[in-house]
Amino acid sequence: MSSTVGGGGSAEPSGVKKTSKRPKYSKFTQQELPACKPILTPRWVILTFLVAGVVFIPLGVICLFASQGVVEIVYRYDTDCVPPSSRNNMVAYIQGEGDKICNRTLTVTKPMKHPVYVYYQLENFYQNHRRYVKSRNDAQLRSPSEERDVKTCAPEDNVGGEPIVPCGLVAWSLFNDTYSFSRNSQQLPVNKKDISWKSDREHKFGKNVFPKNFQTGAPIGGGTLNISKPLSEQEDLIVWMRTAALPTFRKLYGKIETDLHAGDTITVLLQNNYNTYSFNGQKKLVLSTTSWLGGRNDFLGIAYLTVGSICLFLAVTFAVLYLVKPRQLGDPSYLSFPDIFGSYGRQSSSCYDAVSVASGFSMSINLRFSGCSSPISATLEKRLEAVDQTRANNVSFEQTKDKIRKMLDKVELSVSAYDTSWVAMVPSPSSQNAPLFPQCLKWLLKNQHEDGSWGLDNHDHQSLKKDVLSSTLASILALKKWGTGERQINKGLQFIELNSASVTDETIQKPAGFDIIFPGMIEYARDLNLAIPLGSEVVDAMIRKRDLDLKCDSERFSKGREAYLAYVLEGTRNLKDWDLIVKYQRKNGSLFDSPATTAAAFTQFGNDGCLRYLCSLLQKFEAAVPTVYPFDQYARLSLIVTLESLGIDRDFKTEIKSILDETYRYWLRGDEEICLELATCALAFRLLLAHGYDVSYDPLKPFAEESGFSDTMEGYVKNTFSVLELFKAAQSYPHESALKKQCSWTKQYLEMELSNWLKTSVRDKYLKKEVEDALAFPSYASLERSDHRRKLLNGSVVENTRVTKTLYRLHNICSSDILKLAVDDFNFCQSIHREEMERLDRWIVENRLQELKFARQKLAYCYFSGAVTLFSPELSDARISWAKGGVLTTVVDDFFDVGGSKEELENLIHLVEKWDLNGVPEYRSDNVEIIFSVLRDTILETGDKAFTYQGRTVTHHIVKIVKYQSSHTIIFSVIIS
């Protein structure tokens, strides 16, 4: 019988046939097939290791004995078979004319049963070399019709225009030493039949393919072939053509079909023809027997013995640990975090990836989602104060939170040597021979690094070299222009010379506009009669590339290109039309909030607004300026997003509310810092909308189509970061048609970027991970706590360094502090969750729910499905209520489906309908008593807790819901009956 308590159901007239997509019941569709789910208890683990050790050790001994039973005679002859007079030049000897025969005797130390295998062994011969192993044609070896196909056989492909068969270096280098054996003046014949693989003879070497032009050209490689025999019968060649994987290898020469006795003296007549002296190779003759395992090889036996010994050792170790310090199975106190964060804490191993319960018990949501606006009761306030006090007692918690509050309150930007240099180059309106801001010049003189460079500290990472070179060259130009700092200039030029290779290295990240600005600065250096030590070819190539890019771009006009050229004004130098520039000037007088661009504009055009901006900068920062200003809004909004993504924003609600209120005011009045910065605009829209502010989509409307993005500077330079922010903003309110379009094209754009991702810097890897997460886990399909855990595992925190025209850093934003607080908070919440699970376990036992054998055990599932969103400590009662409701829903559902008889079901429904708390209930069975008792007690408990939170009674509402559900169950039961 199907229950309506968990999912609800409605009665239909009996004459109407109900269509349903519900599959026919089977164990397969209901996932009830038998399944083996072994539990790795200590006993099973110890037994498994013990069995493995007991099996592997004897196997290893057997394999080792089999290998030791193989008898081998190995004799190296490459040196012994060269006359002493020729040993100083063995290459000339082997390449010379005449027979190179030598006689040697070998003594058999142990009996050798036939067949005795004869091998030749070569060392330092790399048959696996790519060019060598590819120099052959297998089709030519199989079929005479392919004999002219020698294109892969170079250099041994033809002689006088006629193809070589077999062609290629492999065949050409055929081993050609020969051996003959005798014992007591009696010849020991060597059988060379069937020494190759049968499959090779029958399928890889043709019976109608005969050698042609083989070893007839110069130089001669190895052995020759019998031109009257097909390749399928030339087994020495077939053995040789199966190339070896290692530089030391053996190949079968033949078989002696006679037993050799201990003490026998074998005379070997060797024909020493093969040249191994040119590559310091070695040649050895090997006589060997075999065992059931093959030739002599101790590796398998040693491997079995090693693995078996390790397994036996682990079995004994685990057994001792289990006996000395046993642990109870299923103990929830062990639900903790393995230490993967170092000093930051430990990672959760809990079931936070559970999804919400399919059919939750109705009473479990009243505490969290009640529409009552009553003030929080004094009891709840005490509970929250207790939680806060527990955390406040942890000094580390409070210190870290204070640091983050300071980050939210004020953003400290690093100063930029690059932008300071361009400001330092601004001449005084009263005298073109004096700087307008001499304090910037003094700062450059005092802030050169020991290696001669300028820029941020700790710039040794290779991915920052172009940024440092750009800052250094700009600083040199500023000093040279005003004729000061000769020592600093020379040190800077030495740094550029030492790192000149980085200028053309395409794998190094480029600052924005580098391909235009850097050549422009080199040309400016020429005007100042300053030689930059980069090499004329490199410089000319950079200038040509810049001119070509500018020329190609000029042929296809776009607003994005126009904005970009204005942004890199200090590098273009030939942009003389102020009307093209002024449209990008902001109310504060700057161009793009960039000191370098603004300084270049004032130098060329003398605009008062530019001067006002530069003076205000120097008034605020005194002697050195940042690369972008103002930047507070984006930095603080990014920090809020980071805190929310790690689940610690609840500790900073006041600060976040203040920042968002300020951002909302800027949004309403269309402040340039928000509306003209694409990434800031998208981020502000997303955050304000998520926090309930009434924001209009109008500022983002131009980007509903990709064409609108292409008309911006970010679109022209293909700024993936801005597209990512647009994609996240579009996901925040997907019902708006324009946002749907924006979501569609930004998703396609990001997927295309991922497929072509070639960037390798640390920041680019961070951005790539952000893009992958955004595509894989959209905001509307994510669970909060799962997201927090994933972010912690990835170490994803606010990035305090970014690169525009140069690298800049947010000095007071410390990622480690944020991560430390997030991990500590995660562990703190996890400890509370563990205690709640223990309470729920006791609740199951106290109410005898474990005695209901028909009911599924869903406690962990029900609990974590609520904890994944209701995770904060103050929501403890909501989590427990949710979990109890889920468990009871499952129990009642299973009772109606499989556990209860018709009489029991009617009895339970009657008890719920009657709901008499004063009388003595009549139970038809223990199951009914258990279910109704825990149902009644849980409803009353939930009502009491709700009263504590809301200051009013809600118990009668919960009872009414349960009665309503039970009445539907009665109707449904009648229909089924």
Order of alpha helices (4+ residues) and beta strands (2+ residues): alpha-beta-alpha-beta-beta-alpha-alpha-beta-beta-alpha-beta-beta-beta-alpha-beta-beta-beta-alpha-alpha-alpha-alpha-alpha-beta-beta-alpha-alpha-alpha-alpha-alpha-alpha-alpha-alpha-alpha-alpha-alpha-alpha-alpha-alpha-alpha-alpha-alpha-alpha-alpha-alpha-beta-beta-alpha-alpha-alpha-alpha-alpha-alpha
